[in-house]
Amino acid sequence: MAHASRKEYFVIFVWLFVLTILEVAVVKFELGKLATATALVGLAVTKAVMVALFYMHLKTERKPLKLLVLIPMCIPVVYALILCIEAAVRYQVWG
């Protein structure tokens, strides 16, 4: 099994930092409630996947172990999307 180099860890760290800056920018620019929530959920999921793949070393694992981790990670994503839709309907963001 090939291990990641320090350079690869640093590149992933920089990407995570950039995504965090984007999260702050999304909140700062006030794009609207639904757009802000959707963007923040998308950025958070992207960061979680990057951490799981590179820092938890799932990138080099076999498929059954990846699925064992991926399936529970999908539950909060689905829950967050349902909450975004519910909030949009409740506060009539769409119309």
DRENLUM-108788 format. One record per residue (C-alpha): residue in three letters; x, y, z. Coordinates in steps of 0.5 Angstrom, whole numbers, plus 500, padded with zeros to 3 digits. Example, Ala and Ser with C-alpha at 12.3 -4.5 7.8 and 13.67 -1.06 7.14 Angstrom:
DRENLUM-108788
ALA525491516
SER527498514
//
This chain:
DRENLUM-108788
MET500500500
ALA503507498
HIS503512503
ALA502519501
SER508524501
ARG508530506
LYS507534499
GLU500531498
TYR498532505
PHE500540505
VAL496540498
ILE490537501
PHE491542507
VAL491548502
TRP485546499
LEU481545506
PHE484552508
VAL481555501
LEU474551502
THR474554509
ILE475561506
LEU470560501
GLU465558507
VAL466565510
ALA466568504
VAL459565502
VAL456567509
LYS459574508
PHE456576501
GLU449574503
LEU447570497
GLY440568500
LYS438563505
LEU437557500
ALA443559496
THR448560502
ALA445554506
THR446549500
ALA453552498
LEU455551506
VAL453544506
GLY456543499
LEU463545502
ALA462542508
VAL461535505
THR467536500
LYS471538506
ALA469531509
VAL470527503
MET477530503
VAL479529510
ALA476522509
LEU480520503
PHE487523505
TYR487524512
MET483517514
HIS487514508
LEU481511505
LYS483513498
THR488507498
GLU483502502
ARG479496498
LYS472498496
PRO468494502
LEU471499507
LYS470505503
LEU463503503
LEU462502510
VAL465509511
LEU461512505
ILE454510507
PRO454513514
MET457519511
CYS451520507
ILE446520512
PRO447527515
VAL448530508
VAL441527506
TYR438530513
ALA442537511
LEU438537504
ILE432535507
LEU432541512
CYS434546507
ILE428544503
GLU424544509
ALA426551511
ALA425554504
VAL418551504
ARG417554511
TYR420561509
GLN417561502
VAL424562499
TRP422560493
GLY417565491
//
